[in-house]
Amino acid sequence: MCIFKQIALAAILLAIPAAAQPPDQPAARLEFDVASVKPNKSDAPATANNPLGPGNVYSPYGGFFKATNFPLYTYILFAYKIMGNQEQSLRTQMPAWVMNERFDIEARAEGNPDKDQMRLMMRSLLADRFKLGIHFETRQVPVFAIVLLKAGKTGPTLRSHPSDYPCSTVPQASQSPQNADPYPALCSGLFGMPPSTPGRLRVGARNVTMEFIANQLSAVGELERPVIDGTGLGGNFDFALEWTPERPAAQPAVTDLQPDPAGPTFLEALKDQLGLKLESRKGPAPVIILDHVEHPSEN
């Protein structure tokens, strides 16, 4: 399951910070005070009281966490802030039931923890109930590097983030996923947006680094290898990208909609819209390793 498909699932926003690694585990183990894990075999849509992607979008609920009908895999992605490059390597290691069987998790902690603290509590819960064990390694692997087509020049929908633009990471119920300009309404993350033409995909972000953009391109473009930043560009950027998927299965949640044959391919859109291209290289990339996982224990 790629990151873009998770965007479509239950309208979860993947507001992803620029850091490529999950937060360091503190000396004290953070845990929920009470937690319930139940299988869900219904056809009801998956819902959560906050986005479960590895991002910054968050509305505090006084330590209360509630999510229904998600696969264990989604909870793992949330707990470890797993991004595009790492997600692809982890997905291939997972047993089928981790991807397909769905669970409801309801938990509560004292105080008003922030999102990263909630993630650490979820790590403890997954270790206790599912015996989950994972670790990170850095390996030399084949990668793609994004580089500029023309030195010092970006494409029409890749720009330096305006310093005076107000950047909110708190979702509003009535908020549109897109502003009047081509970019998302919220900042510091990757968001799915309505395409200009049916049969295409569109994603974008505001106030993110080129490292962040590279990391996410590996997933949204289904490139099957990590992507690193080779542009040499510093600072933060806004970008928007629209393309036609190569096969209907890449169009999430719209099974009867065929790809638009007149639209650009992913690589064409990368060049024409962002002014970037991919170069094959070999380099270091963080890889997440699954050590162990079991069906959940009783509450």
Buried (B, 14 or more C-beta within 10 A) or exposed (E): BBBBBBBBBBEBBBBBBBBBEBBEEEEEEBBBEEBEBEEBEEEEEBBBEBBBBBBBBBEBBEBBBBBBBBBBBBBBBBBBBBBBBBBBBBBEBBBEEBEEBBBBBBBBBEEEBEBBBBBBBBBBBBBBBBBBEBEEEEEEBEBBBBBBBEEEEBBEBBBEBEEEEEEEBEBEEEEEBBBEEBBBBBBBBBBBBEBEEEBBBBBBBBBBBBBBBBBBBBBBBBBEBBBBBBBEBEEBBBBBBBBBBEEEEBBBEEEEEEBBEEBBBBBEBBBBBBBBBBEEBEBEBBBBEBEEBEEBEEE
